[in-house]
Amino acid sequence: MADSTFLTSLSYVFGWTYFTCWSLSFYPQSILNFSRKSTSGTTIDFPLINSLGFFAYTISNIAFAYSPLIRAQYAVRYKGLTPTVQLNDITFAFHGLILCFVTVSQYLFPRAWDFAPSLGSRPSRFILGTFFGCVAGALIIIARVWASPVRNDTSGAAVTEGGWVWLDAIYAVSYVKLVVTLIKYTPQVIVNYRNRSTEGWSILQILLDFGGGILSIAQQAIDSYQQGDWSGITGNPVKFALGNVSMIYDLVFIVQHYVLYRHAAGAKADGGEGDSDLDPLLREDVRGGGDEERRIQ
């Protein structure tokens, strides 16, 4: 009993600590942009696709936590277990969504922020394609579930033997966040590589994200261990993947900032800063032409 109480308390502490780390990670980039009065060195791709991801994450978390139907179907599919979504997950998702909107506004409405014009305010075709592809995919699954005669069923046969139920629709929405997480940092990694610099990209947000990822995985492992079944992870793959995939990207950014391009900031300061040295791949986009796809490829 004492061990169970300790693990429950530890899970609670880990949950709110990772919530704090991940929530704080949304602030450094927008604050850095504001202090520089510019978004140069970055592109709108990351905050734009991240907004879609956190919208999907908010919806799926609310459904897993508060929908009696979704929770009942989940329990049938996973042998009586309940989703491992907690209040801090919902709070984090909604808070992240609001902060993503704030950051996107810095790119879309630079005059309102008194920012200098930046070439990175145009989303790439890769991100736009991913954005609309995710929306279309989720809507197709929702339409399929809506047409299913067993969509509201909570019996074992309907939920576990291939019937389309509302739980599948919520999974489709949650997988949008997973897809976004898999690709959202890719454009910025490429921008840093092309610029040979992380100038304009906040490393503090990456360090906070890395710490939050470790604690998120630890909390979910504790919750699954207490339930005696690791389907707490397999039943909520999005939350598990968020920690793992994000940490891989975080390590890439840490290497870029502290190892590969550690002297670039000083060189930028000596040589001046502007969109002209920001990113050749972004300049291709502004010129137009048929080579815009090179931004990601």
Buried (B, 14 or more C-beta within 10 A) or exposed (E): EEEEEEBEEEBBEBBBBBBBBBBBBBBBBBEBBBEBEBBBBBBBBBBBBBBBBBBBBBBBBBBBBEBEBBBBBBBBBBEEBBBBBBEBBBBBBBBBBEBBEBBBBBBEEBEEBEBEEBBBBBBBBBBBEBBEEBBEBBEEBBEBBEEBEBBEBBEEEBBBEEBBBBBBBBBBBBBBBBBBBBBBBBBBBBBBBBBBBBBBBBBBBBBBBBBBBBBBBBBBBBBBEBBEBEBBBEBBEBBBBBBEBBBEBBEBBBEBBEEBBEEBBEEBEEEEBEBEBBBEBBEBBEEEEEEBEEBBE
